[in-house]
Amino acid sequence: MSYLKWNDLLAKHFFNEDMAGKEVLLFVDEVLINEIGREIGKDLSHFISSLIEGPSWVNAHSNYGICQKALLTFENWRFRKKLRYPPYIGYLALFVLAGYVEDENYSQIAYYPKLRALLGEEKGGGQYPSFGKMIHIWMDLERWSKEDKFEEFGRFNVRVRGNWRHVGLPQSQTIISSKERKNIPLIFNRAGIISSDLSAPETIRTSLLEYGEDILAKKTVRLLRRQENNEHLLQSFLDLVIDELNEWDGSLPDDFVDFDPFVRSRIKICLKLNRVTEKATFSLRINAQNEFPDDSLLFQRRCGSNFHCKGSIDRWSTEIKGNDDLLIDAAEFDWLHGEQFEDLNNRWKCSLKGTTVRVFVEGKKFGLPHDNLIETPRIERGSRFILLCYEPIIEKILKWGEKACEKFLRINYKGLPNGWVLYSGINPMESCIGVSELTIDSDIKIRLVDGLRLGKGNTFLKAIPPKISLENYNGTEVVLLNDEPLKCKNENQHWELPKDLPLDKTLSVIVLDQGNEVKRSNFKITDSRISIPNKKSFIDTSGFHETGDKPMIIGVNVYNTDFIQYKKEYTLPTFLSNEIIFIGQQPGEIFHWQGKTVINLEWEPIWAIYKIKRRKWKAHFCSTKKVVECQISNQIDSQKDLRFWKTVLSKMKKSIEKPEFPPLYELWEHYLEVAKSVR
């Protein structure tokens, strides 16, 4: 097997569609090399010999060292044809392999002898020749993953571990092994945390130590205990774990026997403030990381009464109702100590966290009604918020608010449970020590929101570009797009992109604070070009003779047949989500609904593709026709809508969950197959 075969196998292992939007670590040990080579009957020794030989344009330089061969492999590689992946990944894998240790402390002295031993060379002292130039290759891999591929196969970040700049590059890829990363959900499960908790990095660090010491390697535990004296690397590790938590759907590793197969979720308090009557009213919703069941969730309280709800928008339920089908008053629950409930039929648990401080923000942040204030796990810099505090902690909260916030004052409303007080605050700048809800994450994050994302990478459709959202900003930052300032929409804290952005070009969002770049994110805008021959062009070019008005099929198009007009009295299933893409029976019949726009269609939708959660959709059959009557009909004339229709069914299909009912599954597959023929 040639070097490039090894290179592509390794690259595909690390960079693939399952890693889209996630950080990639090139964790390499001998076990991994042998597993990859086992498919074609090769092992570590063959891998090493292929590296020494190198790709075809390098193997003539037999007198070159391994780093010099890596540089030759890297040089101008984008101009070489038929390379799906960067050709130097095999060499980077070798450098990581040389830096991997089981549980010993890292040592710069031990690294180079191990590298030479792997290559079968004599022992020597000092740095390996040209090893310091490998930084250019590491940097190029980051550029390829972010700018060339827009994170479609994953996101690679250049990091340094320890105090050694050159050796620290490959060793940074070993901060967590593949096995450790796979088992991180076990720690989440033990600690009882879910993605919607938005846990602070310090909370994650303590949870990993408390519940994961038997899962994590000793060197990882040392990093978490700050024994390696590398705060930057620790923060990078915690960011990776938080990304894993944000993507976690509650499932556990396949080889783990789950003795508690319950879905876990959180009960969140909803607050409404009537400024006329000066009265506060409270209700409840469930926030989950899993898809809600089709049936209502039914929970029983210790007092004997029941309450129920159904899935609503994104990962939120409807407001919780009691036996009488009236909204339950959240003030009846134990806010201070918390409560937990179970639905045994649906194997679902929900819990109300007990705490002395609760933070509320506007519901529009979550796609919920604007007059709702929704409980959120913790505050963010630059935000407006309402605090609900228990009396014993009021003095501490008041001191913090007056010192750390731009504005902080008590507000008086009736309807509060005994012992609780309301405060209103703006732009918190510092954390309140010892109060997890008032812990501020100082790391600014760029979010690309509201756009139509193709797959899980950072490629968006031209018709629906994203908006820029910043988390944890303090108001002094400047946001640029390719060095041009963007204006902030203060009412929704979004930065909107200008019109007529260039297609299929790298667009860089850059955040500056006091003139220094603090964060960058790349994305691109694309559009599909579709050319569907019409009936006349087909007849002219094929010589086909049309007789009468009998139905005629040309490719995906059906001619000389009537189609059913949309019945305007038909109720569309807008209850499914606050973002739905409706697909009609004709290629090009498509409408993107985002919760606010008025729906006025002249055709009947067949599918409602609704958003379940971030980067995940589900196909819902919504037609009044029989399934057998919903096959693709003839096209419409709008090329713009045709491009959108094609893009959703072709490029987004991996993000869309298919129907399970066999006839609907077959119909959905029919639509996907037709989309392939639309060019």
C-alpha positions as MATLAB code, in Angstrom:
seq = 'MSYLKWNDLLAKHFFNEDMAGKEVLLFVDEVLINEIGREIGKDLSHFISSLIEGPSWVNAHSNYGICQKALLTFENWRFRKKLRYPPYIGYLALFVLAGYVEDENYSQIAYYPKLRALLGEEKGGGQYPSFGKMIHIWMDLERWSKEDKFEEFGRFNVRVRGNWRHVGLPQSQTIISSKERKNIPLIFNRAGIISSDLSAPETIRTSLLEYGEDILAKKTVRLLRRQENNEHLLQSFLDLVIDELNEWDGSLPDDFVDFDPFVRSRIKICLKLNRVTEKATFSLRINAQNEFPDDSLLFQRRCGSNFHCKGSIDRWSTEIKGNDDLLIDAAEFDWLHGEQFEDLNNRWKCSLKGTTVRVFVEGKKFGLPHDNLIETPRIERGSRFILLCYEPIIEKILKWGEKACEKFLRINYKGLPNGWVLYSGINPMESCIGVSELTIDSDIKIRLVDGLRLGKGNTFLKAIPPKISLENYNGTEVVLLNDEPLKCKNENQHWELPKDLPLDKTLSVIVLDQGNEVKRSNFKITDSRISIPNKKSFIDTSGFHETGDKPMIIGVNVYNTDFIQYKKEYTLPTFLSNEIIFIGQQPGEIFHWQGKTVINLEWEPIWAIYKIKRRKWKAHFCSTKKVVECQISNQIDSQKDLRFWKTVLSKMKKSIEKPEFPPLYELWEHYLEVAKSVR';
ca = [
       0.000    0.000    0.000;
       1.360    3.410   -1.005;
       1.945    6.366    1.270;
      -1.067    8.244   -0.142;
      -3.312    5.265    0.641;
      -2.224    5.387    4.285;
      -2.615    9.163    4.247;
      -6.188    9.033    2.936;
      -7.227    6.284    5.351;
      -5.973    8.339    8.290;
      -7.483   11.543    6.932;
     -10.864    9.895    6.434;
     -10.718    8.505    9.977;
     -10.255   11.981   11.446;
     -12.014   14.239    8.923;
     -15.481   13.080    7.874;
     -19.083   14.265    7.789;
     -19.765   12.943   11.302;
     -17.188   15.452   12.606;
     -18.730   18.430   10.779;
     -18.656   21.479   13.027;
     -16.703   19.638   15.741;
     -13.072   19.965   16.735;
     -10.792   17.254   15.342;
      -7.884   15.896   17.357;
      -5.273   13.809   15.531;
      -4.965   11.346   18.383;
      -2.675    8.566   17.149;
      -1.297    5.541   18.972;
      -0.043    2.177   17.798;
      -3.474    0.593   18.294;
      -5.080    3.062   15.867;
      -2.429    2.543   13.183;
      -2.837   -1.228   13.372;
      -6.650   -0.972   13.305;
      -6.588    1.163   10.157;
      -3.982   -1.089    8.531;
      -5.858   -4.282    9.439;
      -8.420   -3.594    6.723;
      -5.754   -4.195    4.090;
      -3.495   -6.560    6.037;
      -0.840   -4.001    7.027;
       0.579   -2.855   10.356;
       2.713   -0.167   12.007;
       5.944   -1.292   10.382;
       4.434   -0.921    6.913;
       3.073    2.515    7.872;
       6.569    3.656    8.888;
       8.161    2.304    5.705;
       5.554    4.103    3.550;
       6.387    7.384    5.344;
      10.086    6.897    4.665;
       9.284    6.291    0.999;
       6.785    9.182    0.759;
       4.449   10.076   -2.126;
       5.560    9.729   -5.737;
       6.887   13.271   -6.044;
       9.048   12.822   -2.934;
      10.422    9.267   -2.968;
      13.223   10.188   -5.362;
      14.818   12.165   -2.493;
      15.867    9.099   -0.530;
      18.627   10.996    1.290;
      16.182   13.489    2.830;
      15.096   13.266    6.456;
      11.478   12.656    7.429;
      10.746   16.339    8.128;
      12.230   17.417    4.821;
      10.038   14.848    3.054;
       7.025   16.187    4.932;
       7.861   19.697    3.688;
       8.200   18.481    0.101;
       4.856   16.697    0.419;
       3.262   19.889    1.717;
       4.775   22.235   -0.868;
       2.166   23.463   -3.401;
      -0.033   20.436   -2.708;
      -3.246   22.274   -3.696;
      -2.013   22.433   -7.292;
      -1.755   18.659   -7.505;
      -4.765   16.952   -9.023;
      -6.968   14.239   -7.485;
      -6.013   14.926   -3.864;
      -9.116   14.786   -1.696;
      -7.182   15.379    1.535;
      -3.967   17.217    2.375;
      -1.183   14.727    1.545;
       0.885   15.443    4.686;
      -1.543   14.059    7.300;
       0.406   10.796    7.429;
       3.539   12.663    8.550;
       1.617   14.627   11.182;
       0.225   11.321   12.453;
       3.785   10.068   12.893;
       4.737   13.149   14.917;
       1.712   12.641   17.181;
       2.554    8.950   17.572;
       6.067    9.889   18.726;
       4.584   12.233   21.339;
       2.023    9.786   22.708;
       2.640    8.386   26.168;
       0.334    6.282   28.293;
       0.423    8.035   31.639;
       3.922    9.366   32.123;
       4.778   13.034   32.351;
       5.636   14.682   29.070;
       9.290   15.234   28.315;
      10.929   17.101   25.499;
      14.050   14.986   26.025;
      12.122   11.738   25.448;
      10.348   12.915   22.283;
      13.147   12.987   19.701;
      14.701    9.624   20.688;
      11.259    8.017   20.323;
      10.782    9.630   16.891;
      14.155    8.301   15.775;
      13.371    4.867   17.194;
      10.107    4.684   15.251;
      12.002    5.503   12.057;
      14.656    2.882   12.813;
      17.401    5.474   13.042;
      20.332    5.625   15.403;
      19.966    7.473   18.650;
      20.986   11.083   18.497;
      20.729   14.170   20.590;
      18.874   17.391   20.039;
      16.021   18.407   17.805;
      15.280   16.425   14.666;
      16.451   18.299   11.511;
      13.813   20.735   10.157;
      11.355   19.762   12.906;
      10.870   23.446   13.756;
       9.457   24.056   10.269;
       6.554   21.638   10.847;
       4.540   24.557   12.258;
       3.787   25.594    8.650;
       2.167   22.216    7.983;
       0.098   22.300   11.174;
      -1.100   25.795   10.298;
      -2.045   24.681    6.791;
      -4.188   21.850    8.172;
      -6.140   24.392   10.221;
      -6.554   26.559    7.124;
      -7.738   23.578    5.052;
     -10.355   22.503    7.614;
     -11.738   26.002    8.230;
     -11.240   27.952    5.001;
     -11.128   25.286    2.285;
     -13.761   22.965    3.750;
     -15.624   25.359    6.081;
     -15.659   22.705    8.827;
     -17.656   20.273    6.673;
     -15.275   17.494    7.774;
     -14.436   18.969   11.175;
     -12.463   21.861   12.623;
      -8.749   21.588   13.380;
      -7.045   24.031   15.745;
      -3.312   24.524   16.165;
      -2.398   24.316   19.851;
       0.764   23.908   21.914;
       1.030   21.683   24.971;
       3.533   22.434   27.698;
       6.471   24.804   27.501;
       8.023   23.377   24.328;
       6.827   25.110   21.209;
       7.731   22.499   18.603;
       7.186   19.287   20.567;
       4.064   20.817   22.120;
       2.311   20.922   18.724;
       1.947   17.141   18.224;
       1.565   16.548   21.968;
      -1.430   18.907   22.051;
      -3.287   16.337   19.925;
      -3.041   13.832   22.769;
      -4.877   15.871   25.433;
      -7.694   13.326   25.192;
      -7.698    9.895   23.590;
     -10.390    8.616   21.243;
     -11.559    6.225   23.965;
     -11.798    9.023   26.540;
     -13.717   11.218   24.105;
     -16.103    8.388   23.305;
     -16.836    7.864   27.003;
     -17.344   11.508   27.954;
     -21.168   11.029   27.782;
     -20.814    8.563   30.671;
     -19.464   11.410   32.796;
     -22.313   13.670   31.705;
     -24.761   10.914   32.640;
     -23.195   10.340   36.056;
     -23.089   14.054   36.828;
     -26.701   14.483   35.704;
     -25.903   17.366   33.352;
     -27.473   17.923   29.928;
     -26.651   20.233   27.046;
     -29.267   22.836   27.917;
     -27.609   23.412   31.314;
     -25.021   25.669   29.597;
     -22.591   24.741   32.355;
     -19.685   27.105   32.970;
     -16.164   25.798   32.188;
     -15.280   25.637   35.890;
     -18.423   23.594   36.578;
     -17.448   21.212   33.780;
     -13.909   20.912   35.185;
     -15.109   19.960   38.663;
     -17.680   17.506   37.229;
     -15.000   15.779   35.144;
     -12.823   15.356   38.217;
     -15.654   14.205   40.466;
     -17.341   11.749   38.099;
     -14.663   10.850   35.548;
     -11.452    9.998   37.324;
     -11.878    6.291   36.484;
     -12.618    7.130   32.820;
      -9.979    9.759   32.089;
      -6.248    9.064   31.747;
      -3.934   10.217   34.521;
      -2.384   12.886   32.302;
      -5.861   14.272   31.568;
      -6.632   14.372   35.286;
      -3.361   16.242   35.882;
      -4.402   18.814   33.291;
      -7.784   19.238   35.001;
      -6.067   19.665   38.361;
      -3.912   22.413   36.840;
      -0.736   20.436   37.567;
       0.619   21.025   34.048;
       0.608   24.800   34.463;
      -1.007   25.396   31.058;
      -4.220   27.365   31.475;
      -4.585   27.921   27.716;
      -4.526   24.188   26.991;
      -6.930   23.506   29.877;
      -9.382   26.034   28.454;
      -9.062   24.413   25.016;
      -9.766   21.001   26.553;
     -12.828   22.322   28.405;
     -14.070   24.004   25.200;
     -13.856   20.631   23.463;
     -15.810   18.928   26.261;
     -18.442   21.689   26.207;
     -18.792   21.250   22.428;
     -19.338   17.524   23.038;
     -21.993   18.370   25.638;
     -23.742   20.802   23.278;
     -23.938   18.081   20.607;
     -24.905   15.296   23.043;
     -28.370   13.836   22.456;
     -28.444   11.811   25.668;
     -27.236    8.547   24.127;
     -24.442    6.505   25.703;
     -21.670    4.416   24.095;
     -22.909    1.206   22.462;
     -20.821   -1.020   24.721;
     -22.214    0.545   27.903;
     -24.988   -1.356   29.667;
     -27.467    1.294   30.728;
     -29.308    0.426   33.922;
     -31.176    3.752   33.929;
     -32.455    4.243   30.363;
     -34.368    7.453   31.076;
     -34.320   10.613   29.020;
     -33.233   13.486   31.252;
     -34.617   17.000   30.955;
     -35.004   20.207   32.944;
     -38.063   22.065   34.186;
     -37.628   25.786   33.563;
     -39.640   28.543   35.186;
     -41.329   31.068   32.868;
     -42.004   34.563   34.188;
     -44.494   37.152   32.965;
     -44.381   40.683   34.357;
     -47.554   42.737   33.975;
     -46.299   46.306   34.178;
     -49.856   47.674   34.481;
     -50.984   45.576   37.441;
     -47.402   45.140   38.702;
     -48.046   41.428   39.135;
     -45.678   38.529   38.381;
     -47.081   35.199   37.193;
     -45.136   31.972   36.806;
     -45.552   28.919   34.598;
     -43.333   25.968   33.633;
     -41.876   24.412   30.493;
     -39.589   21.430   29.963;
     -36.278   21.965   28.173;
     -34.700   18.789   26.769;
     -31.756   17.652   24.658;
     -33.800   14.870   23.025;
     -36.746   14.912   20.672;
     -40.047   14.880   22.530;
     -42.276   11.806   22.094;
     -45.383   12.055   19.910;
     -47.642   11.427   22.903;
     -47.973   13.834   25.794;
     -45.608   13.477   28.718;
     -47.511   12.689   31.917;
     -45.850   13.148   35.305;
     -47.191   12.470   38.784;
     -46.467   14.648   41.794;
     -46.083   13.375   45.359;
     -49.337   15.079   46.297;
     -51.109   12.769   43.854;
     -51.917   15.294   41.133;
     -50.611   14.945   37.577;
     -49.256   17.415   35.058;
     -48.675   17.059   31.343;
     -47.129   18.749   28.299;
     -46.081   18.067   24.692;
     -43.104   18.981   22.564;
     -43.338   22.451   21.050;
     -40.549   24.640   19.655;
     -37.057   23.261   19.127;
     -36.184   21.560   22.429;
     -38.951   23.181   24.477;
     -42.301   21.804   25.581;
     -45.635   23.529   25.736;
     -46.420   25.174   29.062;
     -47.173   22.522   31.692;
     -50.840   21.951   32.547;
     -52.572   20.107   35.379;
     -55.475   17.626   35.570;
     -57.935   20.418   34.880;
     -56.029   21.351   31.708;
     -55.154   24.741   33.203;
     -51.626   26.125   33.454;
     -49.830   25.030   36.600;
     -48.584   27.812   38.859;
     -44.809   27.356   39.160;
     -44.939   28.956   42.604;
     -46.458   25.697   43.887;
     -43.142   23.897   43.345;
     -40.130   23.810   45.672;
     -37.753   26.344   44.115;
     -35.235   26.193   46.918;
     -34.608   22.438   47.103;
     -35.827   21.363   43.672;
     -38.043   18.471   42.604;
     -37.818   15.512   40.229;
     -40.564   13.681   38.352;
     -40.854   10.612   36.096;
     -43.023    9.486   33.219;
     -42.597    5.700   33.368;
     -44.409    5.017   30.088;
     -42.126    7.299   28.076;
     -39.059    6.596   30.285;
     -38.603   10.316   30.836;
     -37.288   12.232   33.845;
     -37.550   15.947   34.439;
     -36.124   17.926   37.314;
     -36.455   21.426   38.687;
     -33.085   22.548   39.986;
     -33.011   23.785   43.556;
     -31.176   27.090   43.893;
     -31.240   30.464   45.649;
     -30.731   32.452   42.417;
     -32.618   32.186   39.120;
     -31.780   34.136   35.947;
     -34.400   35.093   33.341;
     -33.964   36.445   29.803;
     -36.396   37.265   26.995;
     -38.099   34.246   25.451;
     -37.358   35.385   21.884;
     -33.789   34.162   22.381;
     -35.200   30.610   22.330;
     -37.950   31.217   19.780;
     -40.578   31.400   22.540;
     -43.226   34.144   22.962;
     -41.749   37.609   23.438;
     -43.813   38.327   26.545;
     -42.249   35.338   28.308;
     -39.102   35.623   30.389;
     -37.411   32.218   30.387;
     -35.127   30.804   33.051;
     -31.585   30.343   31.758;
     -28.701   28.565   33.513;
     -26.450   31.628   33.833;
     -25.879   35.213   32.771;
     -23.892   36.482   29.803;
     -21.874   39.641   29.331;
     -23.758   42.387   27.520;
     -27.182   40.947   28.377;
     -30.351   42.284   29.973;
     -31.690   39.984   32.660;
     -34.050   39.546   35.588;
     -32.832   37.932   38.820;
     -35.036   36.065   41.253;
     -33.183   35.785   44.585;
     -33.903   34.151   47.929;
     -33.677   36.512   50.898;
     -30.620   35.025   52.742;
     -28.399   35.736   49.720;
     -29.812   39.168   48.838;
     -27.030   41.192   50.500;
     -24.329   39.340   48.505;
     -26.262   39.698   45.244;
     -26.900   43.400   45.805;
     -23.195   44.121   46.394;
     -22.285   42.193   43.275;
     -24.944   43.873   41.116;
     -23.988   47.407   42.129;
     -20.308   46.711   41.430;
     -20.379   44.430   38.397;
     -23.385   45.612   36.343;
     -23.984   48.697   34.259;
     -27.399   48.956   35.888;
     -28.885   46.923   38.753;
     -32.008   47.671   40.763;
     -34.776   46.002   42.697;
     -38.208   45.810   41.073;
     -41.376   45.322   43.105;
     -44.060   42.979   41.805;
     -46.869   41.132   43.520;
     -47.237   37.374   43.204;
     -43.744   36.316   44.324;
     -43.408   33.330   46.685;
     -42.503   34.254   50.248;
     -38.827   35.094   50.707;
     -38.055   35.806   47.032;
     -37.078   39.188   45.526;
     -36.785   40.439   41.920;
     -33.914   42.485   40.457;
     -33.365   43.896   36.969;
     -29.840   44.138   35.558;
     -27.958   45.228   32.432;
     -24.529   44.228   31.112;
     -22.868   42.169   33.870;
     -19.069   42.405   33.605;
     -17.842   40.207   36.465;
     -18.841   36.893   38.014;
     -20.296   36.606   41.481;
     -17.945   34.246   43.284;
     -19.686   31.160   44.615;
     -22.895   31.589   42.591;
     -22.845   29.356   39.492;
     -25.814   31.189   37.897;
     -23.821   34.432   38.038;
     -20.627   32.991   36.570;
     -19.604   34.733   33.353;
     -17.723   32.921   30.617;
     -15.078   35.421   29.508;
     -14.476   33.675   26.170;
     -16.320   35.353   23.298;
     -18.037   32.935   20.916;
     -19.223   33.622   17.374;
     -22.503   31.961   16.425;
     -23.888   31.819   12.877;
     -27.652   31.730   13.429;
     -30.979   31.765   11.534;
     -29.423   30.905    8.153;
     -30.143   27.782    6.123;
     -27.062   25.658    6.720;
     -26.189   22.972    4.177;
     -25.190   19.977    6.282;
     -23.250   20.591    9.495;
     -20.427   22.717    8.170;
     -20.348   26.480    7.689;
     -21.855   26.633    4.196;
     -25.132   28.530    3.840;
     -27.661   29.019    1.077;
     -27.668   32.406   -0.622;
     -31.439   32.767   -0.239;
     -31.221   32.505    3.557;
     -27.806   33.683    4.800;
     -26.963   33.586    8.518;
     -26.860   36.387   11.041;
     -23.918   36.939   13.352;
     -24.477   36.497   17.075;
     -21.879   36.973   19.814;
     -21.960   35.299   23.182;
     -20.291   36.984   26.162;
     -19.569   40.313   24.485;
     -19.356   43.492   26.570;
     -20.364   46.055   23.955;
     -16.892   47.397   23.182;
     -16.066   44.845   20.512;
     -16.064   45.608   16.795;
     -17.333   42.957   14.372;
     -15.842   42.847   10.875;
     -16.672   40.863    7.783;
     -13.548   40.578    5.622;
     -12.205   43.740    7.311;
     -15.443   45.725    6.760;
     -17.389   46.763    9.917;
     -20.855   45.294   10.483;
     -23.697   47.136   12.197;
     -25.344   45.626   15.256;
     -29.121   45.325   15.453;
     -29.513   46.247   19.100;
     -33.067   44.992   19.389;
     -32.009   41.380   18.787;
     -28.246   41.649   19.349;
     -27.449   40.342   15.862;
     -25.068   41.622   13.210;
     -26.727   41.325    9.809;
     -24.686   40.607    6.712;
     -24.708   42.964    3.724;
     -26.513   41.931    0.573;
     -24.836   40.608   -2.578;
     -22.097   38.692   -0.774;
     -19.677   36.868   -3.092;
     -20.552   33.236   -3.687;
     -18.255   30.315   -2.828;
     -15.614   32.597   -1.319;
     -14.182   32.584    2.178;
     -16.034   35.085    4.371;
     -14.292   35.812    7.676;
     -16.126   37.167   10.714;
     -13.531   38.864   12.926;
     -14.125   40.217   16.426;
     -11.791   42.986   17.607;
     -11.482   44.190   21.173;
      -9.380   47.317   21.636;
      -7.918   46.729   18.194;
      -6.844   43.139   18.900;
      -8.379   40.125   17.192;
     -10.018   37.914   19.821;
     -12.096   35.549   17.676;
     -12.522   34.548   14.039;
     -14.938   32.286   12.187;
     -15.130   31.478    8.473;
     -18.111   30.562    6.332;
     -19.273   30.737    2.730;
     -22.460   31.447    0.798;
     -23.392   29.197   -2.098;
     -26.121   28.808   -4.674;
     -27.197   25.956   -6.937;
     -27.442   26.203  -10.676;
     -30.257   24.177  -12.160;
     -31.065   23.532  -15.787;
     -34.182   21.420  -16.420;
     -35.140   20.890  -20.082;
     -38.769   21.862  -20.723;
     -41.186   19.969  -22.914;
     -40.528   22.052  -26.030;
     -36.730   21.709  -25.861;
     -37.034   17.963  -25.267;
     -39.348   17.496  -28.278;
     -37.132   19.685  -30.470;
     -33.914   17.844  -29.610;
     -35.300   14.283  -29.425;
     -37.604   14.357  -32.436;
     -40.397   12.958  -30.250;
     -43.870   13.444  -31.775;
     -46.581   14.487  -29.302;
     -50.148   13.364  -30.003;
     -53.178   14.586  -28.095;
     -53.316   15.637  -24.510;
     -52.346   12.364  -22.864;
     -50.055   12.574  -19.832;
     -46.387   12.636  -20.829;
     -43.362   12.256  -18.547;
     -40.019   13.855  -19.400;
     -37.419   13.174  -16.710;
     -38.920   14.432  -13.467;
     -41.612   16.453  -15.255;
     -45.197   15.403  -15.973;
     -47.136   17.187  -18.735;
     -50.777   17.277  -19.817;
     -52.161   16.486  -16.403;
     -54.138   18.525  -13.921;
     -52.867   19.072  -10.396;
     -54.841   19.721   -7.251;
     -54.894   23.351   -6.173;
     -53.986   24.125   -2.610;
     -57.004   24.310   -0.303;
     -56.616   27.567    1.588;
     -58.753   26.328    4.480;
     -56.210   23.590    5.155;
     -54.351   24.150    8.426;
     -50.574   23.843    8.150;
     -48.717   22.070   11.004;
     -46.945   25.163   12.314;
     -47.102   23.660   15.810;
     -44.177   21.375   14.909;
     -41.473   24.031   15.224;
     -40.743   27.721   14.844;
     -38.810   26.977   11.630;
     -40.296   24.783    8.885;
     -39.497   24.267    5.189;
     -42.647   23.313    3.248;
     -42.101   21.226    0.098;
     -44.745   20.870   -2.611;
     -45.446   18.209   -5.211;
     -43.756   20.114   -8.021;
     -39.983   20.732   -8.107;
     -39.645   24.357   -7.077;
     -42.651   24.491   -4.756;
     -40.964   25.479   -1.510;
     -41.565   27.926    1.326;
     -39.289   28.623    4.313;
     -41.367   29.615    7.354;
     -39.594   31.089   10.410;
     -42.463   31.597   12.822;
     -43.328   35.192   12.001;
     -44.071   35.404    8.274;
     -47.624   34.968    6.988;
     -48.186   31.755    5.027;
     -50.084   32.367    1.785;
     -49.499   29.476   -0.610;
     -51.199   28.641   -3.888;
     -50.169   25.006   -3.637;
     -50.572   22.240   -1.076;
     -47.422   21.185    0.783;
     -46.572   17.495    0.792;
     -43.756   17.709    3.344;
     -43.126   19.912    6.358;
     -39.404   19.665    7.115;
     -39.234   21.058   10.614;
     -36.251   21.984   12.764;
     -35.790   19.715   15.788;
     -32.643   21.272   17.162;
     -29.476   22.919   15.966;
     -28.465   21.365   12.623;
     -31.132   18.645   12.780;
     -34.442   18.504   10.892;
     -37.253   15.964   10.456;
     -39.543   15.248    7.500;
     -43.277   15.286    8.347;
     -45.935   14.247    5.823;
     -48.608   16.977    5.836;
     -50.662   16.459    2.672;
     -54.428   15.815    2.607;
     -53.937   13.514   -0.383;
     -53.346    9.795   -0.345;
     -49.680    8.838   -0.310;
     -49.958    7.222   -3.760;
     -51.174   10.559   -5.160;
     -48.139   12.500   -3.911;
     -45.533   11.464   -6.466;
     -43.575   14.298   -8.102;
     -45.586   16.363  -10.578;
     -44.415   18.846  -13.219;
     -42.005   21.688  -12.482;
     -42.704   25.382  -11.959;
     -41.067   28.245  -13.797;
     -39.170   29.981  -10.970;
     -35.484   29.076  -11.315;
     -34.737   30.607   -7.915;
     -37.276   28.330   -6.181;
     -36.023   25.351   -8.179;
     -32.506   25.956   -6.876;
     -33.786   26.201   -3.311;
     -35.906   23.024   -3.725;
     -32.956   21.105   -5.146;
     -30.601   22.310   -2.423;
     -32.860   21.315    0.465;
     -33.496   17.811   -0.871;
     -29.932   17.158   -2.043;
     -27.438   18.967    0.151;
     -29.446   19.004    3.402;
     -30.678   15.395    3.248;
     -28.129   14.083    5.764;
     -29.411   16.586    8.318;
     -33.049   15.543    7.816;
     -34.494   12.593    9.743;
     -36.534   10.366    7.426;
     -40.093    9.164    8.167;
     -40.258    5.687    9.713;
     -43.629    4.602    8.269;
     -42.692    2.467    5.188;
     -45.025    4.130    2.609;
     -43.893    7.592    3.697;
     -40.257    6.452    3.776;
     -40.588    5.265    0.164;
     -42.259    8.538   -0.853;
     -39.466   10.551    0.797;
     -36.846    8.446   -1.012;
     -38.708    9.176   -4.256;
     -38.383   12.921   -3.635;
     -34.667   12.559   -2.869;
     -34.149   10.510   -6.014;
     -35.933   13.101   -8.154;
     -33.753   15.833   -6.655;
     -30.677   14.020   -8.002;
     -32.059   14.364  -11.533;
     -32.618   18.090  -11.202;
     -29.497   19.706  -12.641;
];
